[in-house]
Amino acid sequence: MYPTDTAALPSAGHAEIRIVAATPEAARAVAQVIRCSFAGAEQRSYPAPEGGTRLHLTVDTASAAEPALSWLTTSRPSCRTDTHIDEV
């Protein structure tokens, strides 16, 4: 289980994304796909437990490119708000 992140919420119009992968290359590949849809402000990399990589991105959801913008404007909140097993 990962420690709880106690950082402040990102500013309005921004989202924090956490990527956990076995290798830095896999984390960077996922981050690159995200950057194709959203303007990115910040990227931080940390070692993950068991030798993996954690990559943290801050993205600007107000500057979303198509098709992400279309998905954001038409998506509906999920009726299920449960957290994942490793989240608090």
ABEGO torsion letter per residue (X at the ends): XBBBBABBBBBBGBBBBBBBBABAAAAAAAAAAAAAABBBABBBBBBBBGGBBBBBBBBBAAABBOAAAAAAAABBBBABABBBAABX
